[in-house]
Amino acid sequence: MTSTSLPDSLIATLPGSSYTDPEIFAQEQERIFETMWFCAVRSSDLARPGAFRTVGVGRESILITRARDNSIRAFFNVCRHRGAKLCTEETGEVKRAFQCPYHAWTYDLTGKLVAAPNLTKMPDISRTEYGLAGVATHEWLGYVWVCLAESPPPFEEVVQDVVARLGDTESIEHYDMENLEVGKRIVYDVKANWKLIVENFMECYHCATIHPELTEVLPEFADGYAAQYYVGHGAEFGAEIKGFTVDGSEGLDRIPGVTEEQDRRYYAITVKPQVFINLVPDHVIFHRMYPVAADRTIVECDWLYLKRVVESGKDVSRSVELFDRVNRQDFDACERCQPAMSSRLYAKGGVLVPSEHHIGEFHAWVQERLGTGQPQ
């Protein structure tokens, strides 16, 4: 079956191999995750100079830290001597420098080579040239974004995804995400291809089927049209709903910059290639995906609240539980789809209904990045 044989109301999806083939996944790592801006860590995770996190970006391990001048630095997590992994821990803190556990080559927080056994006997070695290989960084929305490309694309390409969804940048600035604090973080290990997770987040055709709590809070989602289907649209809370909580009860302190037009509304944004942003009046839910294999994706989800809410110890569990349930319902659905991607029945893919046609644009974008043309 080809796309030309479909009824006008349907369009073809990607073929099943796009979700299972390790070679296709390797191409995605190289041409998507290693060339675009990738959201790596929350800036507050690097609270002090020497604090670090290691993050998988495409096929590379990236070391992200805060230097003594308080700037954020990112490097390939590879010693310049013999290629040993410099930091094996996912998170931690050093006092002044990173030392390779193999031959003790030592680098300061700016990546400069500062010590090594017998280094004084090698005066021709440049401490900078043989320092850690740097990676471009940019801070936005309270997160550190990195780009492995030698010539990173303009960061405006990231911002444009928000503009395309909300109509402008001012709308997201009202939530003051840089100054919110993490009230809860949950890490999910999803046995599904990253694109299945993106596709699921972009549509709400499934909402009435698997999200009873969400459709209770956002009744329009029961009609199958996701908020992302319309530029600038936010799904309105139900008439009897007091807050974005699992039982519809009162939420927490409203973010001061949220406008009257944004109050009692939910906005969802997909930022390519691996970020989901969910905006509600009293908190923000921020997903980062870390694709690790064709059939496995780590998803790190932050619930962000006003600083005073977090510091006061207020109970955030009802708001966390709502989207934690949504996440688990979504990821279960993705894991249910993943095995069928190998089925002979899905060799040429499936179909998208009218309310999912914007997913077709996502598929076209993926194939454009890979240089593989249109789905068959």
Salt bridges, closest charged atoms under 4 A:
GLU28 OE2 - LYS195 NZ 2.74
GLU34 OE2 - ARG59 NE 2.71
ASP45 OD2 - ARG53 NH1 3.22
ASP45 OD2 - ARG185 NH2 3.04
ASP69 OD2 - ARG73 NH2 3.79
GLU93 OE1 - ARG48 NH2 2.73
ASP161 OD1 - LYS272 NZ 3.00
ASP189 OD2 - ARG296 NH2 2.83
GLU199 OE2 - HIS363 NE2 2.87
GLU203 OE1 - HIS206 ND1 3.01
GLU213 OE2 - ARG325 NH1 2.91
GLU220 OE2 - HIS233 NE2 2.66
GLU236 OE1 - ARG265 NH2 3.59
ASP253 OD2 - ARG308 NE 3.04
ASP253 OD1 - LYS314 NZ 3.07
GLU260 OE2 - ARG254 NH2 3.36
ASP263 OD2 - ARG254 NH1 2.81
ASP282 OD1 - HIS283 ND1 2.84
GLU300 OE2 - ARG53 NH1 3.07
GLU300 OE2 - ARG185 NE 3.46
GLU300 OE2 - ARG288 NH2 2.77
ASP302 OD1 - ARG185 NE 2.51
ASP302 OD2 - ARG288 NH2 3.02
GLU311 OE2 - LYS307 NZ 3.85
GLU321 OE2 - ARG325 NH2 2.41
ASP324 OD1 - ARG328 NE 2.95
ASP330 OD1 - HIS206 NE2 3.09
ASP330 OD1 - HIS211 NE2 2.67
ASP332 OD2 - ARG336 NH1 2.56
